[in-house]
Amino acid sequence: MKSIAALQNLVTALPVGLEPTDAELDAIEWEMPLILAEVDLLDAQITVLDRTPSELDKRRIRRARRKVLTARLTLTNQAIAAHLPGGAA
């Protein structure tokens, strides 16, 4: 019986550059407070998917939304301050 194995290499070499650069890692670290706040909001929303939210659930979601908005505001202000001449608003 004849073998019908593929003629190409069985393992494809990974392209170079799959690892994040230092600049990308710095950007992720800079955005981490927002990322964590969004994870908290998502967690609070997932908790109430299969039930009617209690008053505590509603408070938790509101608190998580405020945390996301605060983190976005902080990052926006930092980005604006970094781009202004002299570094201050």
Sequence and secondary structure as in RCSB ss.txt:
>XXXX:A:sequence
MKSIAALQNLVTALPVGLEPTDAELDAIEWEMPLILAEVDLLDAQITVLDRTPSELDKRRIRRARRKVLTARLTL
TNQAIAAHLPGGAA
>XXXX:A:secstr
      SS SS    TT S  HHHHHHHHHHHHHHHHHHHHHHHHHHTTTS   HHHHHHHHHHHHHHHHHHHHH
HHHHHHHHSGGG  
